[in-house]
Amino acid sequence: MGANAFTLKGNKKYSKELKQQAVLDYLAGCGSQDDICKKYGIRSKGKLQTWIKKYNGHEELKSSGTGGSIVMTKGRKTTFEERVEIVQYCIAHNRNYAQTAEQYQVSYQQARNYIVKYEAGGVEALRDNRGKRKRPDEMSELEKLRAEVKILKTEKERAEMEASFLKKLEEIERRRG
């Protein structure tokens, strides 16, 4: 920038392609934010940070002042098979999360999370078990004991409520009679 920093007037306009390429280069690790700003002639690191936030937030990156039309995909539901395919594609393409996200129309974060889960627990970790109970044969001894304690507590509460109800009922009958 140097001396030109004082002579430039007005707002600089950036094309949607430049914004997207700058963000993708940064996310791919092609340099620091300062390096990317110099490479693409972006006046401030804050501008690049804003574009990165928009990209990661699945917002639309538009050309400055022209209303560009690139729409960043939002996360979507995926099947177990799709998640396995996404992981295989991402690993085969040198963990390029941005390219994987674009290819499969999922968010960057989803693609990355699938890889992290896969590395931590293998293919089975990609299954979505939210809201589903484990079968008794899948439970560890500790989980079985906890489930049994929960059942016993529930039975105890029910018995106490029943006893309290019968006591009230007897009291009401005694007052009547």
N, C-alpha and C positions, 0 to 999 in steps of 0.2 A: 504494500500500500504506500508507505513512505509519504513523499510530498503530495502525491495524488489524493491522499486522504483529506486534504484541506481544499482541494479544488473541485471535487465531485459535488454536484448539487442534485437535490431531488432523490426520490426513491428509485432504487435499482429494481428492475423487474427480472424475475427468474422464471424460466419455462418449467412446465411440469416435468419434462424429461430430465432437465438438469437437477431438479429437486429430488426426483426419484433416484437418479443415478448417484447423487451425492450421498443420500441416505443408505442406499444399498452398498456402496463402497465402504462407508463407515461400519455398517453392520457386518460386512464380510471381513473386517479387520485390515483394510487396505491402507490404514494410516490413522493418526490421531485426528481429533476434530480440527485442530489448527492446520494439519496437512491437507485435509479435505477442503477446508475453506480456501486455502491458497490455490489448490489444484483447480477448483471450480470458480474462483473469483467471487466467493461469498464474502460480504463485507464484515459480518460478525459471526462469532461462534454461537451466539444466542439464536440466530436465524436457523442454523443447522440443528441446534438442539430442539427448537420448536418443530421443525420438520420431522425429526426422529420421533418425538412424542406423538405427533399426529399419525405417523406411519404405524408405530406400535399400538396406538389407540384405534387403529382401523378407520381413521378418518380419511376423507378425500384430500389428496394433494392436488392443488390447482395451480395453474400458471398464475403468476402475479398479475392481477388486473384483467385476466381474460376468461376466467371461469373454466379452467381445464376439466377434463372428464375422467381422469384416472380415479377409480374407486378401489380403495384398499379392501380386501375381503375381510369380513368379520369371521370369527370362529363359528364353526358349525358342528352339528352332531356327526359323529363318525361311527362306523361299525368296527368291531374287533378286527375283521379282515382288512378294512381300510387302514386302520392304525398300523397293522403289521406291514402292509404295503408301503405306507408312508415312511416307516422306520427303515425299511430295506432301501428305498429310493434315496433317502437322506444320507445314509451311510455310504451307499454306492457313489454319491455325488459329493464326497468329501465334506459331509455335514453342512451343506449349504442350506440353512434353514429358510432363508428368503426365497430361494428358487423352489424348494420343496413346498413352501406355503403357497406360492403362486401356482405351481403345477397341480396341487390337490385342492385348491380353493379353501384352505384352512388358514388360521392365523399363524404368524411367525412363532408366537408363544406356544401354540398347540404343537407345532412340529418339534420345537425344542423340548417340551414336556414329554412327548412320546419317547424321544431319544433317552432322556434322563431316566424315565421309568423303565425302559428296556434295559439300560445298563445296570440299574439297581436290582431288577428282579426277573429279567428275561422276558420271553414272549408273554407268559401268563400275567405279568404285571400290567400289560396293556388292556386287560379285561376291565370293564366298568362294573364293579360290584356294589356300587352305591345303592343303599336301600334294600339290599338283599341279605337274608340271613344265611349263615353258613350251615351246611348240613352237619349233623353231629359227628360223622366220621371225618370231617375236615377240621374239627375243632381241636385245639391243643388241650392238654389236661387242665391247665389253668382256666381256659375259656369255658370248659365244661363245668368246672366248679363254680365259676362266677355265675353262669346261667342257672345252675341249681340253686345257688343262694338267692338269686333274684326271684325264682319261682317260689321258694320257701317264704321269702319276705312277703310276697304278694298273697300267698295263702294265709299267712299269719294276720295280715291287715284285714283280709276278708273275714276271718274268724272273729277278730276283735270287733269289726263293724256289725257282724251278725249278733254277737253277744250284747253289744250296746243296744241294738235294735230290739232284741228280745226283752232286755231290761226295761226299756222305755214302754214297750207294749204291756208288760206286766204292771208297770206303774199306772198306766192309763186304765187298765182293766180294774185294778184295785180301787182307783178313785171312783169309778162308775158303780162298783158293786158294793 
